[in-house]
Amino acid sequence: ESKSLKLYLNSFANTRFASREAVIKTIASDLAQVAGAPVDVRVMSMEEAARAAVWDDHGDSVDHLDVAFEHFEYRPELLFTEQGPERNGALVSHLLRSHCPVTNQPDWGTVQVRYTGAEISPASFLRYVVSLRNHQGFHEQIIEQMFVDLKRQCAPRHLSVYGRFTRRGGLDINPFRSDYEDLPRNLRTIRQ
């Protein structure tokens, strides 16, 4: 049943595995025990999965930065800019997670930030995204809060924040907040 599988997979939130093989072995073993038969599990990296994606994130992914995380509670003060000239930048993370304020279940998403201004530190952006892991808010509230926080902490001249959340009840919820560009085309990400 898809809901129980979703809850099972969400139980691994904030869990670290030694390798992709360890993830596959754990999930295959657990599901085979429930199904009473062998189960084939495949885990793809975002790069492997992206080959089939229809939405192109058009930005620099921060997900592979070698960053230590200390905060899993909402911390907008983690955001800062780098020294240097104004630029047109785009940052993307597939690691956005927050909690539904009604059910307290995790909501997963991809966030794209496009801006004109001082360079937003990629490491600070990644730490900020991860700091939302235990934050409660509806999808629209999370993207609006990110927009406000980025404006306040980094002061870009132009800013767009686009959230692409995993589906709920068969519905896509993809909030977009911008002070300079129109809503982009509504194409699904690999996770949707």
Secondary structure, 3 states (H helix, E strand, C coil): CHHHHHHHHHCCCCCCCCCHHHHHHHHHHHHHHHHCCCCCCCCCCHHHHHCCCCCCCCCEECCCCCCCCCCCCCCHHHCCECCCCCEEEEEEEEEEEEECCCCCCEEEEEEEEEEEECCECHHHHHHHHHHCCCCECCHHHHHHHHHHHHHHHHCCCEEEEEEEECCECCECCCCEEECCCCCCCCCCCCCC
